[in-house]
Amino acid sequence: MKISIGTILGILTGFGLFVFAVISNTDNYLMFFSLSSLLMVIGGSFAATFIAFHERYVFRSMLELFKILVPSNISPKSLFQDVEKLITWSNVVRRKGLTALEMEIDKEEEDDTFLVAGSRLLVSNYKGEELNNMLQTHVDSTYERNHIKVSILQYMANVAPAFGMIGTLVGLIIMLDNMGGDPSGLGAGLAVALLTTLYGVLFAQLLFKPAAAKLKQKEQLERFRNTLIMQGLVLMAEQTPPAKIEDSLNCFLDPNLYFNVAERD
């Protein structure tokens, strides 16, 4: 399984800078660890998120936190292969008709759900606008459904600092209540109180917000790829000549990757 080197470097650099700032300025490293502060930020963020969203989507969003370590399987190379496949199919349809395309479709991997579903609609003789509407609904609903996970991570990025502030206020109230005792303990108490704010900002800026942005980018890439495939399938359903399909699909690619393999009259 491939690992996203950029994501790993970003995580290590972000937390590494924080650790460096700590160890270069103090020998009391343990003062930056507070289990109660950590529980306040993490527990509070999850509690608010479960209230705001359906638990099924919350759990799925947590899985996405690990999946950001894996790069998207959509790349210029994969898009090039998709266009090549669609042009090849258009040549098959031109020579032998839609029925001959079924053998090509059977070779596709079942996990490529959009391509398989779209191509089966194509060979079922859905035409032009009807096929376009069905596939467009598929593209839009898939994007909206997956975007819920992005919204959840963005929500957690927003509430984590808020719960950090709540923890700080709790700590300050406890500290002020103890002011009648030993004044020397006020500094340490204030430091612990501020830790929850620090944790809230760290989790928001180095975990939840970047994860939401990475997931959003993946969903946008998938929508772009599905739109490309939809365009090719709809043009085939309209019995568009392979040359025109090729020209249309080339518009999705970098000019350096344009095809010129379609059968032309």
C-alpha positions in Angstrom: 0.0 0.0 0.0 1.3 3.4 -1.0 1.9 6.1 1.7 1.6 9.8 1.1 5.1 11.1 1.8 3.9 14.7 1.8 1.3 14.0 4.5 3.8 12.2 6.7 6.3 15.0 6.3 3.7 17.5 7.2 2.6 15.7 10.3 6.1 15.1 11.5 7.2 18.7 10.8 4.2 20.2 12.5 4.5 18.2 15.7 8.3 18.3 15.5 8.3 22.1 15.6 6.1 22.0 18.7 8.4 19.4 20.4 11.5 21.4 19.5 10.0 24.6 20.9 9.4 22.7 24.2 12.7 21.0 24.6 14.7 24.0 23.6 13.1 26.3 26.2 12.5 24.1 29.3 13.7 20.9 31.0 10.3 20.3 32.6 8.7 18.5 29.6 6.0 16.9 31.7 4.4 20.3 32.3 3.1 20.1 28.7 1.2 16.9 29.4 -2.2 16.9 31.2 -4.5 14.0 30.9 -7.5 16.0 32.1 -6.9 18.7 29.6 -6.5 16.2 26.8 -9.7 14.5 27.7 -11.5 17.8 27.9 -10.5 18.7 24.3 -10.9 15.3 22.7 -13.9 14.2 24.7 -15.7 17.5 24.3 -15.1 17.6 20.5 -16.4 14.1 20.1 -19.4 14.8 22.3 -20.4 17.9 20.3 -19.9 16.1 17.0 -22.1 13.1 18.0 -24.8 15.6 19.0 -24.5 17.4 15.7 -24.2 14.5 13.2 -25.4 10.9 12.8 -23.0 8.5 14.6 -22.5 6.4 11.4 -20.9 9.4 9.6 -18.9 10.3 12.6 -17.3 6.9 12.8 -16.6 7.0 9.1 -14.9 10.4 9.5 -12.6 8.9 12.1 -11.5 6.2 9.6 -10.8 9.0 7.1 -8.2 10.4 9.6 -6.1 7.3 8.9 -6.8 7.3 5.2 -5.3 10.7 4.7 -1.9 8.8 4.9 -2.8 7.0 1.7 -2.6 9.1 -1.5 -5.6 9.4 -3.9 -5.7 6.7 -6.6 -6.6 9.4 -9.1 -3.7 10.9 -10.8 -2.7 12.3 -14.3 -1.6 8.7 -15.1 -4.9 7.1 -14.0 -6.9 9.8 -15.9 -4.8 9.1 -19.0 -5.7 5.4 -18.7 -9.4 6.2 -18.2 -9.5 8.3 -21.4 -7.6 5.6 -23.3 -10.1 3.0 -22.1 -13.1 5.2 -23.2 -11.6 5.9 -26.6 -10.9 2.1 -27.1 -14.6 1.4 -26.1 -15.8 4.0 -28.6 -13.8 2.3 -31.4 -15.4 -1.1 -30.4 -18.9 0.5 -30.4 -18.2 2.0 -33.8 -17.1 -1.3 -35.4 -19.4 -3.8 -33.6 -22.1 -1.9 -31.7 -23.0 -1.7 -28.1 -23.6 -5.4 -27.6 -19.9 -6.0 -28.3 -19.0 -3.7 -25.5 -20.4 -6.0 -22.8 -17.3 -8.3 -23.1 -15.1 -5.3 -22.4 -17.2 -4.2 -19.4 -17.0 -7.7 -17.9 -13.2 -7.3 -17.6 -13.5 -4.2 -15.4 -12.9 -4.5 -11.6 -16.1 -4.4 -9.6 -14.6 -1.9 -7.1 -14.6 0.8 -9.8 -18.3 1.3 -9.0 -19.0 4.4 -11.1 -17.4 3.1 -14.3 -19.1 -0.3 -14.0 -22.5 1.2 -13.2 -22.3 3.8 -15.9 -21.1 1.3 -18.6 -23.9 -1.1 -17.7 -26.5 1.7 -18.1 -24.9 2.4 -21.5 -25.3 -1.2 -22.8 -28.8 -1.2 -21.4 -29.7 1.2 -24.2 -30.2 4.4 -22.1 -29.6 7.2 -24.5 -28.4 10.8 -24.5 -30.1 13.1 -22.0 -31.6 10.2 -20.0 -28.2 8.6 -19.4 -26.7 12.0 -18.7 -29.3 12.8 -16.0 -28.8 9.4 -14.3 -25.1 9.6 -14.3 -25.1 13.3 -13.2 -27.3 12.3 -10.3 -24.9 9.5 -9.4 -21.9 12.0 -9.5 -23.7 14.7 -7.4 -25.1 12.3 -4.8 -21.8 10.5 -4.3 -20.0 13.8 -3.9 -22.6 15.2 -1.4 -22.7 11.9 0.5 -18.9 11.8 0.9 -18.7 15.6 1.6 -20.5 14.9 4.9 -17.3 13.5 6.3 -15.5 16.7 5.3 -18.1 18.7 7.1 -17.7 16.6 10.3 -13.9 17.1 10.3 -14.3 20.8 9.7 -16.8 21.0 12.6 -14.4 19.2 14.9 -11.7 21.7 13.9 -14.0 24.5 14.9 -15.1 23.1 18.3 -11.7 21.8 19.5 -10.4 25.3 20.3 -13.7 26.1 22.0 -13.4 23.1 24.3 -9.8 24.1 24.9 -11.1 27.5 26.1 -13.7 25.8 28.3 -11.0 23.8 29.9 -9.0 26.9 30.5 -11.9 28.6 32.2 -12.5 25.6 34.4 -8.8 25.7 35.4 -8.9 29.4 36.1 -12.0 29.1 38.3 -10.4 26.3 40.3 -7.2 28.4 40.6 -9.0 31.5 41.7 -11.0 29.4 44.3 -7.6 28.4 45.8 -6.1 31.8 45.9 -6.5 31.9 49.7 -3.9 29.2 50.0 -0.3 29.1 48.9 0.3 31.8 46.2 3.3 30.0 44.8 1.0 27.4 43.3 -0.8 30.0 41.2 1.7 29.9 38.3 1.7 26.2 38.0 -2.1 26.2 38.1 -2.4 28.8 35.4 0.0 26.8 33.2 -2.1 23.7 33.5 -5.3 25.7 32.8 -3.8 27.1 29.5 -2.8 23.6 28.3 -6.4 22.9 27.2 -6.3 25.9 24.9 -3.0 24.7 23.5 -4.3 21.2 22.9 -7.4 22.6 21.2 -5.4 24.7 18.8 -3.0 21.9 18.0 -5.7 19.3 17.3 -7.6 21.8 15.2 -4.7 23.2 13.1 -2.5 20.1 12.8 -5.1 17.3 12.6 -8.8 18.1 12.0 -8.5 21.0 9.6 -5.7 19.6 7.4 -7.5 16.2 7.3 -10.7 17.9 6.2 -8.9 19.8 3.4 -7.1 16.6 2.2 -10.4 14.6 2.2 -12.1 17.5 0.3 -9.4 17.4 -2.3 -9.8 13.6 -2.8 -13.6 14.0 -3.2 -13.1 16.8 -5.8 -10.6 14.6 -7.7 -13.1 11.7 -7.7 -15.9 14.0 -8.9 -13.7 15.3 -11.7 -12.8 11.7 -12.8 -16.4 10.6 -12.7 -17.4 13.6 -14.8 -14.8 12.6 -17.4 -16.2 9.1 -17.5 -19.8 10.4 -17.7 -18.9 12.5 -20.7 -17.4 9.6 -22.6 -20.3 7.3 -21.8 -23.0 9.8 -22.8 -21.2 10.6 -26.1 -21.0 6.8 -26.9 -24.8 6.5 -26.1 -25.4 9.3 -28.6 -23.4 7.4 -31.2 -20.9 10.2 -31.5 -18.0 9.3 -33.8 -14.8 8.2 -31.9 -12.9 11.2 -33.2 -15.3 13.6 -31.6 -15.3 11.6 -28.3 -11.5 11.7 -28.3 -11.4 15.5 -28.8 -14.0 16.0 -26.0 -12.1 13.8 -23.5 -8.8 15.3 -24.4 -10.1 18.6 -23.0 -9.9 16.9 -19.5 -6.2 16.1 -19.9 -3.0 18.1 -19.9 -2.2 19.1 -23.5 1.0 17.1 -23.4 -1.1 13.9 -22.9 -3.6 14.4 -25.7 -4.7 11.2 -27.6 -4.8 10.7 -31.3 -5.8 7.1 -31.6 -9.5 7.2 -32.4 -10.7 5.7 -35.6 -11.5 8.6 -38.1 -13.4 8.6 -41.3 
